[in-house]
Amino acid sequence: MEQQEPQLILCEDGSHTIFLPALNETYHSTRGAIPESVHVYLNNGFLPVLKPGLLKVLEIGYGTGLNALLTAIEAQSRGQETEYHSLEPYPLSKEIWSALNYGQLLAEEPLWNQLNEAQWNEKQKLTALFTLLKDKVKLEDVLLPDAYYDVVYFDGFAPRKQAELWGVSNLKKLYQAMKPGARLVTYTAKAQLRRDLITVGFEAGLVKGPPGKKDMIVAVR
């Protein structure tokens, strides 16, 4: 029988990602996990909304923890106080996340371990500038505050694999939870998702995608 456990694989840039045989899907682009996350979530999401005071991030899909690590590093570098709220119903085991090489490649092993060892469902201040809340819950089942977040990282598995996650009801929930002018960014460029985002009330368009992808979606509330 084919092995169905998550499998560690090496991307073209030397960083790891994880392959899930059950979904025939990887957590990150095999062209490069780190460049993809930097382009999609930092360059198009976090950096455009930098501001004085507290910046609030909502991530849909904690996954490998790479986006959280990159955001924590960038928050420290920019002096940006950041509250990071991530939803992940199926956390990776320590055996899997501890084998990933992001902390080593980014020279941030202590911070990497701190992020992944943080308790679930409990807000914790990990550094002077970075507070983390990892909720073990689906987006469909969580109650989010109104007009609260400055940026949303939508990093679930592809719409063809998890259609319910990308549905209009979830998009409405995210719209309601975002501040006016807040940004939603995602690696996908699916035309149906753009149409649904616009239907909900977002201004949604395409921008240049990460390595290996022509386009990606940026939406503004």
N, CA, C and O of each residue as an XYZ file, in Angstrom:
884
protein
N       0.851     -1.205      0.000
C       0.000      0.000      0.000
C       0.882      1.249      0.000
O       1.916      1.297      0.667
N       0.450      2.264     -0.767
C       1.215      3.502     -0.853
C       1.267      4.200      0.504
O       0.271      4.264      1.224
N       2.438      4.717      0.834
C       2.621      5.446      2.089
C       1.744      6.696      2.095
O       1.806      7.496      1.161
N       0.925      6.873      3.139
C       0.000      8.005      3.200
C       0.411      9.054      4.228
O      -0.284     10.057      4.389
N       1.505      8.848      4.913
C       1.988      9.840      5.865
C       2.534     11.060      5.124
O       2.990     10.926      3.988
N       2.499     12.260      5.744
C       3.131     13.437      5.132
C       4.593     13.144      4.809
O       5.305     12.520      5.597
N       5.022     13.599      3.650
C       6.376     13.320      3.186
C       7.161     14.625      3.026
O       6.679     15.581      2.419
N       8.366     14.648      3.576
C       9.243     15.800      3.447
C       9.911     15.767      2.081
O      10.482     14.746      1.698
N       9.850     16.875      1.339
C      10.532     16.938      0.053
C      11.329     18.232     -0.038
O      11.026     19.210      0.646
N      12.349     18.226     -0.888
C      13.238     19.372     -1.045
C      12.810     20.187     -2.264
O      12.642     19.645     -3.357
N      12.636     21.498     -2.064
C      12.285     22.401     -3.156
C      13.538     22.797     -3.949
O      14.664     22.516     -3.536
N      13.323     23.443     -5.073
C      14.436     23.852     -5.924
C      15.372     24.841     -5.241
O      16.555     24.900     -5.577
N      14.864     25.619     -4.287
C      15.701     26.616     -3.610
C      16.438     26.033     -2.407
O      17.166     26.753     -1.723
N      16.259     24.739     -2.140
C      16.920     24.113     -1.002
C      16.105     24.097      0.269
O      16.525     23.502      1.262
N      14.941     24.738      0.264
C      14.055     24.697      1.431
C      13.124     23.487      1.310
O      12.936     22.936      0.226
N      12.557     23.096      2.428
C      11.648     21.954      2.447
C      10.207     22.378      2.177
O       9.832     23.535      2.364
N       9.424     21.423      1.739
C       7.976     21.504      1.848
C       7.480     20.110      2.191
O       8.268     19.174      2.328
N       6.171     19.981      2.326
C       5.571     18.704      2.698
C       4.578     18.300      1.625
O       3.787     19.115      1.150
N       4.630     17.043      1.257
C       3.695     16.469      0.292
C       2.707     15.573      1.022
O       3.094     14.715      1.816
N       1.407     15.787      0.738
C       0.354     14.961      1.319
C      -0.185     14.016      0.243
O      -0.921     14.456     -0.640
N       0.162     12.736      0.297
C      -0.315     11.804     -0.724
C      -1.838     11.737     -0.810
O      -2.388     11.573     -1.899
N      -2.517     11.861      0.318
C      -3.978     11.739      0.322
C      -4.647     12.811     -0.535
O      -5.693     12.567     -1.136
N      -4.043     13.996     -0.590
C      -4.570     15.095     -1.395
C      -3.801     15.290     -2.697
O      -4.219     16.059     -3.563
N      -2.676     14.591     -2.831
C      -1.771     14.822     -3.959
C      -1.413     16.306     -4.049
O      -1.489     16.917     -5.116
N      -1.021     16.870     -2.905
C      -0.811     18.317     -2.787
C       0.380     18.600     -1.893
O       0.636     17.877     -0.930
N       1.114     19.674     -2.224
C       2.208     20.130     -1.371
C       1.781     21.374     -0.610
O       0.881     22.098     -1.037
N       2.435     21.615      0.522
C       2.147     22.810      1.318
C       2.661     24.073      0.645
O       2.079     25.145      0.811
N       3.742     23.956     -0.109
C       4.341     25.118     -0.784
C       4.724     24.732     -2.196
O       4.752     23.552     -2.547
N       5.020     25.739     -3.003
C       5.508     25.491     -4.357
C       6.844     24.754     -4.313
O       7.724     25.104     -3.528
N       6.990     23.752     -5.143
C       8.262     23.031     -5.194
C       9.354     23.861     -5.866
O      10.523     23.475     -5.842
N       8.995     24.980     -6.457
C      10.003     25.906     -6.981
C      10.791     26.565     -5.854
O      11.942     26.959     -6.039
N      10.164     26.680     -4.688
C      10.836     27.287     -3.549
C       9.842     27.758     -2.512
O       9.080     28.692     -2.762
N       9.839     27.119     -1.341
C       8.881     27.467     -0.291
C       9.113     28.879      0.227
O       8.167     29.654      0.369
N      10.361     29.214      0.508
C      10.651     30.528      1.093
C      10.372     31.658      0.105
O       9.686     32.610      0.476
N      10.869     31.604     -1.143
C      10.546     32.685     -2.080
C       9.053     32.859     -2.311
O       8.573     33.983     -2.460
N       8.314     31.752     -2.343
C       6.866     31.849     -2.534
C       6.219     32.601     -1.375
O       5.435     33.524     -1.595
N       6.541     32.215     -0.152
C       5.930     32.856      1.013
C       6.323     34.326      1.126
O       5.491     35.174      1.448
N       7.589     34.621      0.862
C       8.038     36.017      0.908
C       7.267     36.857     -0.097
O       6.799     37.948      0.231
N       7.132     36.354     -1.321
C       6.468     37.132     -2.375
C       4.983     37.325     -2.083
O       4.467     38.441     -2.146
N       4.300     36.222     -1.762
C       2.843     36.291     -1.615
C       2.440     37.008     -0.331
O       1.615     37.921     -0.358
N       3.027     36.593      0.799
C       2.490     37.031      2.089
C       3.226     38.222      2.696
O       2.608     39.041      3.376
N       4.528     38.333      2.465
C       5.240     39.506      2.966
C       5.158     40.667      1.980
O       4.665     41.741      2.325
N       5.637     40.458      0.759
C       5.732     41.570     -0.195
C       4.374     42.113     -0.617
O       4.232     43.314     -0.848
N       3.373     41.239     -0.720
C       2.053     41.692     -1.161
C       1.033     41.817     -0.037
O      -0.047     42.372     -0.234
N       1.374     41.301      1.143
C       0.433     41.352      2.256
C       0.910     42.190      3.422
O       0.343     43.245      3.706
N       1.944     41.732      4.097
C       2.404     42.368      5.335
C       3.026     43.746      5.101
O       2.650     44.717      5.757
N       3.965     43.831      4.180
C       4.706     45.085      4.001
C       3.814     46.250      3.548
O       4.019     47.368      4.020
N       2.848     46.045      2.665
C       2.007     47.182      2.259
C       1.131     47.753      3.372
O       0.624     48.866      3.234
N       0.939     47.021      4.471
C       0.060     47.531      5.531
C       0.827     47.929      6.794
O       0.214     48.166      7.834
N       2.144     48.004      6.719
C       2.914     48.470      7.873
C       2.380     49.810      8.349
O       1.965     50.643      7.543
N       2.391     50.017      9.668
C       1.791     51.232     10.211
C       2.295     51.443     11.625
O       2.810     50.501     12.226
N       2.168     52.641     12.182
C       2.457     52.843     13.600
C       1.473     52.047     14.446
O       0.309     51.893     14.077
N       1.936     51.550     15.561
C       1.046     50.813     16.450
C       0.943     49.348     16.077
O       1.806     48.816     15.378
N      -0.117     48.694     16.544
C      -0.285     47.252     16.424
C      -0.879     46.880     15.071
O      -1.890     47.443     14.650
N      -0.244     45.930     14.397
C      -0.734     45.396     13.128
C      -1.248     43.979     13.380
O      -0.583     43.176     14.034
N      -2.439     43.680     12.853
C      -3.093     42.408     13.145
C      -3.205     41.555     11.879
O      -3.801     41.958     10.881
N      -2.610     40.364     11.958
C      -2.581     39.412     10.842
C      -3.490     38.236     11.161
O      -3.476     37.720     12.279
N      -4.284     37.811     10.175
C      -5.035     36.561     10.271
C      -4.534     35.636      9.178
O      -4.510     36.006      8.004
N      -4.134     34.433      9.564
C      -3.670     33.446      8.596
C      -4.641     32.278      8.549
O      -5.002     31.716      9.583
N      -5.060     31.916      7.343
C      -5.909     30.743      7.148
C      -4.995     29.608      6.695
O      -4.635     29.511      5.522
N      -4.631     28.759      7.643
C      -3.746     27.636      7.363
C      -2.338     27.850      7.891
O      -1.471     28.337      7.165
N      -2.097     27.488      9.163
C      -0.753     27.616      9.736
C       0.239     26.719      9.004
O       1.393     27.094      8.801
N      -0.219     25.534      8.609
C       0.600     24.656      7.787
C       1.948     24.330      8.393
O       2.028     23.784      9.493
N       3.011     24.665      7.672
C       4.374     24.391      8.138
C       4.877     25.408      9.144
O       5.886     25.163      9.805
N       4.197     26.558      9.282
C       4.675     27.627     10.162
C       5.609     28.596      9.484
O       6.091     29.533     10.122
N       5.883     28.396      8.187
C       6.833     29.266      7.495
C       6.356     30.710      7.433
O       7.151     31.622      7.659
N       5.075     30.943      7.133
C       4.580     32.325      7.057
C       4.702     33.031      8.399
O       5.043     34.213      8.458
N       4.424     32.309      9.472
C       4.548     32.905     10.800
C       5.999     33.263     11.097
O       6.276     34.334     11.638
N       6.916     32.380     10.751
C       8.329     32.650     10.992
C       8.799     33.870     10.204
O       9.446     34.756     10.761
N       8.480     33.920      8.926
C       8.896     35.052      8.090
C       8.289     36.359      8.591
O       8.950     37.398      8.576
N       7.040     36.312      9.032
C       6.386     37.526      9.525
C       7.016     37.975     10.839
O       7.214     39.172     11.048
N       7.331     37.039     11.722
C       7.978     37.396     12.992
C       9.348     38.025     12.751
O       9.716     38.995     13.413
N      10.090     37.477     11.814
C      11.409     38.040     11.471
C      11.253     39.447     10.917
O      11.984     40.359     11.302
N      10.296     39.620     10.010
C      10.088     40.927      9.381
C       9.572     41.949     10.386
O       9.956     43.118     10.335
N       8.707     41.520     11.297
C       8.211     42.425     12.331
C       9.359     42.956     13.180
O       9.411     44.142     13.505
N      10.269     42.070     13.529
C      11.434     42.479     14.312
C      12.306     43.439     13.525
O      12.760     44.454     14.053
N      12.538     43.114     12.260
C      13.389     43.954     11.411
C      12.807     45.347     11.220
O      13.544     46.332     11.177
N      11.480     45.430     11.105
C      10.809     46.708     10.811
C      10.386     47.452     12.078
O       9.938     48.596     12.004
N      10.526     46.814     13.232
C      10.047     47.430     14.456
C       8.533     47.538     14.493
O       7.983     48.469     15.080
N       7.856     46.574     13.858
C       6.398     46.595     13.756
C       5.771     45.665     14.791
O       5.936     44.448     14.715
N       5.061     46.230     15.746
C       4.341     45.391     16.701
C       3.252     44.612     15.967
O       2.443     45.201     15.251
N       3.229     43.309     16.140
C       2.370     42.452     15.325
C       1.661     41.414     16.183
O       2.263     40.764     17.037
N       0.369     41.279     15.931
C      -0.441     40.213     16.521
C      -0.802     39.245     15.402
O      -1.411     39.636     14.406
N      -0.429     37.996     15.568
C      -0.563     36.998     14.498
C      -1.524     35.908     14.956
O      -1.264     35.200     15.929
N      -2.631     35.786     14.245
C      -3.675     34.817     14.587
C      -3.783     33.821     13.442
O      -4.110     34.206     12.319
N      -3.515     32.555     13.707
C      -3.516     31.528     12.668
C      -4.535     30.442     12.983
O      -4.662     30.000     14.125
N      -5.258     30.019     11.949
C      -6.241     28.941     12.077
C      -5.704     27.699     11.381
O      -5.305     27.758     10.218
N      -5.694     26.583     12.084
C      -5.174     25.338     11.507
C      -5.850     24.145     12.197
O      -5.528     23.831     13.342
N      -6.774     23.489     11.512
C      -7.465     22.367     12.147
C      -6.623     21.099     12.257
O      -6.924     20.220     13.064
N      -5.568     21.002     11.446
C      -4.784     19.764     11.415
C      -3.284     20.072     11.570
O      -2.539     20.019     10.592
N      -2.846     20.389     12.785
C      -1.431     20.741     12.986
C      -0.503     19.574     12.663
O      -0.855     18.408     12.840
N       0.682     19.917     12.188
C       1.716     18.913     11.948
C       2.259     18.391     13.274
O       2.274     19.106     14.276
N       2.693     17.170     13.267
C       3.337     16.604     14.452
C       4.725     17.219     14.628
O       5.306     17.746     13.679
N       5.243     17.146     15.843
C       6.593     17.640     16.097
C       7.617     16.905     15.245
O       8.603     17.495     14.801
N       7.385     15.631     15.019
C       8.305     14.847     14.192
C       8.452     15.454     12.802
O       9.541     15.450     12.227
N       7.351     15.978     12.265
C       7.385     16.575     10.930
C       7.954     17.980     10.958
O       8.901     18.273     10.229
N       7.385     18.874     11.803
C       7.834     20.266     11.737
C       9.289     20.426     12.160
O       9.989     21.305     11.658
N       9.749     19.580     13.083
C      11.133     19.707     13.544
C      12.142     19.279     12.482
O      13.324     19.608     12.579
N      11.678     18.549     11.470
C      12.563     18.141     10.376
C      12.678     19.207      9.289
O      13.583     19.145      8.457
N      11.772     20.182      9.287
C      11.817     21.253      8.287
C      13.026     22.151      8.519
O      13.423     22.371      9.664
N      13.611     22.669      7.452
C      14.887     23.386      7.578
C      14.764     24.907      7.540
O      15.763     25.590      7.313
N      13.571     25.456      7.753
C      13.386     26.907      7.656
C      14.194     27.669      8.703
O      14.833     28.673      8.387
N      14.168     27.201      9.928
C      14.923     27.877     10.982
C      16.405     27.897     10.687
O      17.082     28.893     10.942
N      16.907     26.808     10.154
C      18.323     26.724      9.795
C      18.655     27.658      8.640
O      19.629     28.407      8.710
N      17.852     27.623      7.575
C      18.138     28.441      6.393
C      18.038     29.938      6.691
O      18.780     30.743      6.129
N      17.113     30.298      7.580
C      16.903     31.713      7.912
C      17.680     32.147      9.151
O      17.535     33.275      9.622
N      18.504     31.243      9.671
C      19.330     31.521     10.861
C      18.465     31.975     12.037
O      18.818     32.904     12.764
N      17.326     31.300     12.207
C      16.377     31.651     13.276
C      15.851     30.389     13.968
O      14.649     30.264     14.204
N      16.741     29.466     14.288
C      16.319     28.218     14.917
C      15.569     28.424     16.232
O      14.526     27.799     16.426
N      16.056     29.277     17.148
C      15.324     29.452     18.413
C      13.906     29.986     18.201
O      12.965     29.510     18.836
N      13.748     30.970     17.313
C      12.427     31.526     17.039
C      11.539     30.482     16.364
O      10.357     30.369     16.691
N      12.092     29.730     15.437
C      11.349     28.662     14.765
C      10.798     27.658     15.772
O       9.627     27.284     15.711
N      11.637     27.232     16.686
C      11.191     26.286     17.716
C      10.141     26.908     18.631
O       9.173     26.256     19.019
N      10.345     28.163     18.965
C       9.419     28.872     19.849
C       8.020     28.951     19.221
O       7.018     28.724     19.899
N       7.961     29.268     17.944
C       6.678     29.355     17.240
C       5.948     28.020     17.254
O       4.753     27.957     17.541
N       6.676     26.959     16.943
C       6.026     25.663     16.790
C       5.741     24.977     18.117
O       4.850     24.131     18.199
N       6.485     25.332     19.151
C       6.237     24.751     20.469
C       5.203     25.544     21.269
O       4.783     25.112     22.342
N       4.796     26.694     20.751
C       3.774     27.499     21.428
C       2.478     26.698     21.553
O       2.102     25.965     20.639
N       1.801     26.846     22.691
C       0.564     26.119     22.935
C      -0.522     26.539     21.948
O      -0.614     27.708     21.575
N      -1.329     25.588     21.536
C      -2.472     25.886     20.685
C      -3.601     26.494     21.525
O      -3.758     26.195     22.709
N      -4.382     27.362     20.860
C      -5.579     27.976     21.460
C      -5.237     28.875     22.655
O      -6.054     29.052     23.559
N      -4.038     29.434     22.652
C      -3.603     30.293     23.753
C      -2.716     31.421     23.210
O      -1.665     31.157     22.627
N      -3.132     32.655     23.399
C      -2.339     33.787     22.911
C      -1.070     33.928     23.746
O      -1.122     33.908     24.975
N       0.076     34.071     23.064
C       1.360     34.141     23.752
C       2.248     35.202     23.122
O       2.337     35.300     21.898
N       2.893     35.982     23.944
C       3.836     37.001     23.474
C       5.208     36.337     23.350
O       5.846     36.018     24.353
N       5.650     36.136     22.114
C       6.881     35.392     21.883
C       8.113     36.281     21.866
O       9.193     35.858     22.279
N       7.957     37.509     21.391
C       9.039     38.491     21.418
C       8.430     39.829     21.830
O       7.220     39.932     22.030
N       9.261     40.832     21.953
C       8.761     42.156     22.341
C       7.761     42.697     21.321
O       6.917     43.530     21.652
N       7.860     42.217     20.070
C       7.034     42.771     19.000
C       6.051     41.776     18.391
O       5.258     42.152     17.528
N       6.086     40.530     18.816
C       5.300     39.512     18.113
C       4.501     38.655     19.094
O       5.060     37.974     19.953
N       3.174     38.709     18.938
C       2.250     37.894     19.728
C       1.589     36.875     18.809
O       1.164     37.210     17.704
N       1.506     35.636     19.271
C       0.988     34.544     18.449
C      -0.224     33.884     19.110
O      -0.232     33.610     20.310
N      -1.250     33.639     18.282
C      -2.369     32.800     18.687
C      -2.609     31.785     17.577
O      -3.004     32.152     16.471
N      -2.372     30.512     17.868
C      -2.654     29.426     16.930
C      -3.922     28.720     17.402
O      -3.941     28.112     18.473
N      -4.972     28.803     16.604
C      -6.231     28.151     16.968
C      -6.408     26.881     16.154
O      -6.332     26.903     14.926
N      -6.644     25.778     16.843
C      -6.875     24.498     16.182
C      -8.350     24.407     15.824
O      -9.145     23.796     16.538
N      -8.701     25.031     14.697
C     -10.111     25.146     14.324
C     -10.205     25.445     12.826
O      -9.284     26.012     12.237
N     -11.327     25.057     12.222
C     -11.603     25.415     10.836
C     -12.149     26.837     10.765
O     -12.773     27.325     11.707
N     -11.905     27.488      9.638
C     -12.457     28.824      9.427
C     -13.976     28.791      9.541
O     -14.582     29.724     10.068
N     -14.591     27.721      9.048
C     -16.048     27.607      9.093
C     -16.582     27.637     10.521
O     -17.725     28.036     10.744
N     -15.772     27.221     11.488
C     -16.257     27.034     12.856
C     -15.815     28.115     13.842
O     -16.214     28.093     15.006
N     -14.990     29.065     13.379
C     -14.448     30.060     14.298
C     -15.311     31.327     14.274
O     -15.895     31.675     13.248
N     -15.378     32.001     15.408
C     -16.055     33.296     15.498
C     -14.983     34.377     15.487
O     -14.139     34.418     16.383
N     -15.004     35.244     14.496
C     -13.988     36.281     14.351
C     -14.571     37.644     14.716
O     -15.755     37.890     14.482
N     -13.757     38.532     15.285
C     -14.241     39.877     15.613
C     -14.474     40.702     14.354
O     -13.842     40.461     13.326
N     -15.363     41.656     14.429
C     -15.654     42.529     13.292
C     -14.564     43.580     13.115
O     -14.019     44.101     14.088
N     -14.253     43.882     11.845
C     -13.359     44.992     11.479
C     -12.087     45.017     12.330
O     -11.734     46.048     12.903
N     -11.408     43.880     12.403
C     -10.295     43.716     13.338
C      -8.929     43.599     12.661
O      -7.952     44.173     13.143
N      -8.852     42.863     11.552
C      -7.557     42.504     10.970
C      -7.114     43.478      9.878
O      -7.931     44.019      9.134
N      -5.805     43.683      9.805
C      -5.204     44.551      8.783
C      -4.826     43.792      7.526
O      -4.778     44.372      6.442
N      -4.558     42.500      7.660
C      -4.174     41.681      6.501
C      -4.558     40.231      6.776
O      -4.452     39.746      7.903
N      -5.004     39.554      5.727
C      -5.347     38.134      5.800
C      -4.455     37.369      4.835
O      -4.390     37.692      3.648
N      -3.771     36.361      5.346
C      -3.022     35.418      4.518
C      -3.949     34.225      4.262
O      -4.211     33.445      5.178
N      -4.439     34.077      3.051
C      -5.309     32.936      2.736
C      -4.438     31.844      2.119
O      -4.140     31.874      0.925
N      -4.038     30.885      2.944
C      -3.029     29.905      2.546
C      -3.510     28.475      2.744
O      -2.754     27.609      3.185
N      -4.771     28.237      2.414
C      -5.271     26.865      2.455
C      -4.828     26.086      1.231
O      -4.224     26.641      0.313
N      -5.134     24.790      1.223
C      -4.869     24.002      0.020
C      -5.735     24.523     -1.127
O      -6.728     25.217     -0.906
N      -5.348     24.184     -2.333
C      -5.962     24.751     -3.538
C      -7.482     24.579     -3.540
O      -7.997     23.600     -3.000
N      -8.206     25.541     -4.152
C      -9.661     25.462     -4.198
C     -10.194     24.144     -4.749
O     -11.249     23.678     -4.319
N      -9.479     23.535     -5.695
C      -9.951     22.262     -6.253
C      -9.838     21.120     -5.242
O     -10.485     20.084     -5.396
N      -9.009     21.315     -4.201
C      -8.822     20.289     -3.175
C      -9.700     20.532     -1.946
O     -10.125     19.582     -1.288
N      -9.972     21.799     -1.637
C     -10.761     22.163     -0.448
C     -11.773     23.232     -0.829
O     -11.702     24.362     -0.348
N     -12.703     22.877     -1.683
C     -13.643     23.860     -2.222
C     -14.422     24.581     -1.132
O     -14.692     25.777     -1.245
N     -14.788     23.851     -0.064
C     -15.607     24.457      0.988
C     -14.866     25.592      1.702
O     -15.491     26.561      2.134
N     -13.540     25.478      1.827
C     -12.761     26.503      2.518
C     -12.847     27.844      1.803
O     -12.866     28.896      2.442
N     -12.898     27.801      0.471
C     -12.873     29.005     -0.353
C     -14.265     29.490     -0.722
O     -14.406     30.357     -1.585
N     -15.286     28.954     -0.091
C     -16.658     29.294     -0.439
C     -17.057     30.702     -0.036
O     -16.383     31.353      0.762
N     -18.158     31.156     -0.600
C     -18.623     32.530     -0.394
C     -18.903     32.817      1.073
O     -18.633     33.925      1.539
N     -19.432     31.862      1.807
C     -19.737     32.109      3.219
C     -18.469     32.417      4.012
O     -18.484     33.279      4.891
N     -17.381     31.725      3.712
C     -16.111     32.016      4.377
C     -15.546     33.354      3.939
O     -14.977     34.083      4.751
N     -15.696     33.683      2.671
C     -15.210     34.980      2.194
C     -15.978     36.124      2.854
O     -15.393     37.158      3.178
N     -17.269     35.946      3.052
C     -18.065     36.957      3.756
C     -17.580     37.109      5.193
O     -17.493     38.223      5.709
N     -17.265     35.994      5.835
C     -16.768     36.030      7.204
C     -15.463     36.814      7.284
O     -15.269     37.619      8.195
N     -14.569     36.575      6.323
C     -13.296     37.288      6.309
C     -13.498     38.773      6.033
O     -12.863     39.617      6.666
N     -14.378     39.092      5.093
C     -14.665     40.499      4.780
C     -15.132     41.234      6.034
O     -14.681     42.343      6.318
N     -16.028     40.613      6.772
C     -16.570     41.221      7.979
C     -15.499     41.415      9.045
O     -15.547     42.370      9.820
N     -14.528     40.498      9.078
C     -13.494     40.543     10.110
C     -12.361     41.512      9.789
O     -11.537     41.807     10.655
N     -12.310     42.011      8.558
C     -11.213     42.883      8.132
C     -11.591     44.356      8.287
O     -12.753     44.737      8.146
N     -10.581     45.168      8.579
C     -10.783     46.616      8.641
C     -10.968     47.176      7.229
O     -10.487     46.576      6.268
N     -11.644     48.297      7.087
C     -11.680     48.957      5.780
C     -10.256     49.252      5.306
O      -9.444     49.789      6.059
N      -9.964     48.902      4.071
C      -8.619     49.085      3.521
C      -7.693     47.921      3.761
O      -6.573     47.915      3.249
N      -8.130     46.914      4.538
C      -7.292     45.747      4.798
C      -7.127     44.913      3.527
O      -7.947     44.977      2.611
N      -6.043     44.128      3.495
C      -5.702     43.338      2.313
C      -5.852     41.841      2.593
O      -5.536     41.364      3.682
N      -6.335     41.122      1.598
C      -6.330     39.662      1.598
C      -5.443     39.215      0.456
O      -5.617     39.655     -0.681
N      -4.492     38.343      0.751
C      -3.577     37.861     -0.289
C      -3.582     36.337     -0.312
O      -3.705     35.683      0.724
N      -3.448     35.791     -1.508
C      -3.397     34.350     -1.674
C      -2.592     34.003     -2.913
O      -2.498     34.796     -3.850
N      -2.015     32.818     -2.908
C      -1.157     32.382     -4.011
C      -1.939     32.043     -5.277
O      -1.375     32.042     -6.371
N      -3.252     31.750     -5.135
C      -4.010     31.306     -6.291
C      -4.474     32.479     -7.147
O      -4.558     33.613     -6.675
N      -4.772     32.191     -8.406
C      -5.274     33.219     -9.317
C      -6.591     32.779     -9.940
O      -6.958     33.267    -11.009
N      -7.311     31.863     -9.289
C      -8.528     31.296     -9.860
C      -9.569     32.375    -10.152
O      -9.885     33.199     -9.294
N     -10.094     32.354    -11.375
C     -11.066     33.359    -11.799
C     -12.330     33.308    -10.952
O     -12.909     34.350    -10.645
N     -12.768     32.101    -10.566
C     -13.980     31.988     -9.753
C     -13.785     32.644     -8.392
O     -14.697     33.286     -7.871
N     -12.602     32.484     -7.819
C     -12.338     33.122     -6.530
C     -12.375     34.635     -6.661
O     -12.936     35.314     -5.801
N     -11.793     35.167     -7.710
C     -11.854     36.624     -7.934
C     -13.294     37.091     -8.026
O     -13.668     38.092     -7.414
N     -14.097     36.373     -8.783
C     -15.510     36.762     -8.937
C     -16.227     36.712     -7.587
O     -17.013     37.603     -7.266
N     -15.955     35.671     -6.800
C     -16.611     35.548     -5.497
C     -16.166     36.655     -4.544
O     -16.982     37.192     -3.795
N     -14.889     36.995     -4.565
C     -14.391     38.083     -3.717
C     -15.073     39.401     -4.072
O     -15.442     40.173     -3.188
N     -15.238     39.651     -5.358
C     -15.889     40.885     -5.811
C     -17.367     40.879     -5.413
O     -17.910     41.907     -5.010
N     -18.007     39.727     -5.527
C     -19.414     39.599     -5.135
C     -19.610     39.932     -3.662
O     -20.590     40.572     -3.282
N     -18.658     39.488     -2.836
C     -18.739     39.731     -1.392
C     -18.531     41.208     -1.054
O     -19.033     41.682     -0.035
N     -17.800     41.940     -1.895
C     -17.558     43.359     -1.631
C     -16.120     43.801     -1.773
O     -15.837     44.998     -1.703
N     -15.205     42.874     -1.969
C     -13.797     43.216     -2.134
C     -13.525     43.863     -3.490
O     -14.264     43.658     -4.452
N     -12.464     44.637     -3.543
C     -11.833     44.984     -4.806
C     -10.727     43.956     -5.009
O      -9.780     43.911     -4.224
N     -10.826     43.144     -6.031
C      -9.905     42.020     -6.210
C      -9.281     42.068     -7.592
O      -9.970     42.270     -8.591
N      -7.966     41.878     -7.639
C      -7.257     41.886     -8.905
C      -6.070     40.950     -8.883
O      -5.749     40.348     -7.858
N      -5.427     40.836    -10.026
C      -4.262     39.988    -10.175
C      -2.993     40.821    -10.131
O      -2.947     41.928    -10.666
N      -1.967     40.283     -9.492
C      -0.623     40.861     -9.531
C       0.337     39.736     -9.894
O      -0.052     38.570     -9.941
N       1.578     40.087    -10.146
C       2.585     39.094    -10.515
C       2.705     38.032     -9.433
O       2.762     38.345     -8.244
N       2.743     36.774     -9.856
C       2.812     35.676     -8.917
C       4.220     35.359     -8.471
O       5.178     35.963     -8.952
N       4.357     34.405     -7.544
C       5.673     33.969     -7.068
C       6.369     33.131     -8.141
O       5.765     32.838     -9.173
N       7.615     32.742     -7.922
C       8.311     31.926     -8.920
C       7.500     30.703     -9.327
O       7.032     29.936     -8.484
N       7.342     30.539    -10.643
C       6.590     29.408    -11.163
C       5.121     29.679    -11.402
O       4.427     28.833    -11.968
N       4.619     30.852    -10.981
C       3.220     31.205    -11.194
C       3.135     32.569    -11.854
O       3.843     33.500    -11.471
N       2.270     32.683    -12.842
C       2.126     33.952    -13.568
C       1.481     35.031    -12.695
O       1.952     36.167    -12.645
N       0.399     34.660    -12.012
C      -0.401     35.641    -11.267
C      -0.778     35.115     -9.893
O      -0.656     33.923     -9.610
N      -1.235     36.020     -9.051
C      -1.834     35.724     -7.748
C      -2.865     36.798     -7.473
O      -2.890     37.830     -8.143
N      -3.723     36.555     -6.482
C      -4.815     37.486     -6.181
C      -4.469     38.354     -4.964
O      -3.969     37.862     -3.952
N      -4.745     39.641     -5.088
C      -4.761     40.580     -3.973
C      -6.152     41.208     -3.927
O      -6.642     41.712     -4.937
N      -6.778     41.179     -2.770
C      -8.100     41.766     -2.597
C      -8.058     42.779     -1.460
O      -7.386     42.559     -0.452
N      -8.769     43.877     -1.617
C      -8.826     44.948     -0.613
C     -10.271     45.136     -0.185
O     -11.181     45.207     -1.012
N     -10.462     45.215      1.135
C     -11.810     45.446      1.659
C     -12.197     46.904      1.492
O     -13.299     47.298      1.874
